[in-house]
Amino acid sequence: MQVTIVGIRKGVTKNKKPCYNYYGLKEFSDYDMENSECEGQQPVSEFSYKDYGLSVNDVVDFQYEPGFEGRATLSNVVMIKMAGGTPFDGDKAKDTAKKETK
């Protein structure tokens, strides 16, 4: 699913493990367009323990795999168009994201 990142929240769980919430906008699906009136874009949010090195305005592809009880779980983020800059830990996070897309 192609998503334009509009927000990122970095936090820490109760167990002191770093976590990230990625917020974005995606186009409505063909099904949505055929069966309802749609205008603008649809908001999406995903949780991850992994820092994918994303920045606001990056265009990415959220990739999923079956998780707990068969629910779709974010498994990878592939960079489509980099906006530049990093919100938290400098270039280290961007390098990690680049390695994963290879």
Protein Blocks (a to p, Z undefined) as FASTA:
>chain_A
ZZddfbdcddddfkopacddddddddddfklmmmoccehjdddddddfbdehiaehiacd
ddddddeehiacdfbdcdfbdgbicfklommlmmmmmmmmZZ
